[in-house]
Amino acid sequence: QVQLVESGGGLVQTGGSLRLSCAASGRTFSNYVMGWFRQAPGKERESVSAITWSGGTTYYTDSVKGRFTISRDSTKNTVYLQMNSLKPGDTAVYYCATGPEGGIWSDWGQGTQVTVSS
């Protein structure tokens, strides 16, 4: 079981930036993935970005490519999501998650609100 604590959400204007953090504690998998999801009111949850812990391979959904960057810090057991050039469409609750590589997303954070005003 892994505990995930998120921080960094807030209110920004269009074009602004935020950096989300997700700190993990407890037992982790030998080969695991950490990722970010988001869900806006009236919309389904979508995958935003992910990173493999061992090799650092990254994934981004098309709508955030070139604007968002995911990274990891093994010393702090933390994953980050740097969000630049934010748009109102990015407004959502952002969740971090983790799971074994090739498996399901087994552990989730409580979420952090990101609001982008026009």
N, C-alpha and C positions, 0 to 999 in steps of 0.2 A: 504494500500500500504506500502510495506517494501522496504527500500533501503539497499543494501548489498555492502560493500566495501571490496575487497580482497587485500591481500598482502602476500609476502613471497616467490614468485616464483623466479627463477633464473637458473643459469647454474652450474651443479655439475658433478663430475666424477662418473663413475660406483662405487657403494658401498657407496656413500655419502648419506647425509641426508638433508632434508629441512623441515621446518614447515610452513604450510600455515595457514593464519588467515582470517576470514570473520566476520566483524563487522556489526551488524544489527541495524537499526534505523527505527523509525516510528511505526505504529500500527502493532502489531503481533496478531496471533491467540491465543485463549485460550489454545488449545492443538495443537501444531504444531511440525513439523519435519524440521531439517536442514540437508543438505546433500552436498556431493561433486560429481561432474561429470567431465569427461575429454573427449576431442576429439583430436585425432591425425590426421594429414593430410591424406586424403584418407580413413579414417575410420569413422564409425558412433559413435555418442556420446554414452558413456556408464556410468552407475552408478558405482561409486567407493565405497562410504561409506555414511552412514546416521546415525542420532541419534535423538531419540525423546527427546523433551525438558523436559517433565514432569518426565519421568521415567529413562531416560538415556539409553534406549535400543539401541544397536548398530547393524549395518549391514555392512558387507564387501563383496565385490565381491571376488571370489576365488583367482584371480591372485595377490591380495594384502594382503591376510590374513597372519598374522605373521610378516608383514613388516610395515604396516600402522596402525595408531591408531587415532581414532576420539575422540574428547572430547569437552566439553562445559564449559563456564564460564558465569553463569547467571548474575553476577554483571556487567560484561562488555558487556553482550549480544553478545558474540563472540563464534564462533565455530572454532576449530583448526583441522588440519590434519597433524600429525607427520608422515613423510615419511622417512623410513630407508632402507638401503640396496637397493638403487635405481638402476634400470636397464635402459638401453637404451629404452626398450619397454614402460617405464613409461613416455617418452617424449610426451607431449601434452599440450594443453591449459586446465587448470583446472578451473571449474566454481563452485561456491557455489549457493545453491538454498534453498528456503523455501516454505512451504505450510502447509495447515491444515492436521492433521493426518488422513489418509484415503482418502485424496483428491489429487488434482493435484499440481504440482510444479508451483506456481503462480508468484514467484518473483525470479529473477536471478541477480547475479553479473556480472561484465563486463569481468571477466576471468583474469587469471594470467598464464604466460608462464613458464613451467617447462621443462628444457632441460637437459638430462643426456648424457654425452659424454662417448665414449668407449676408 
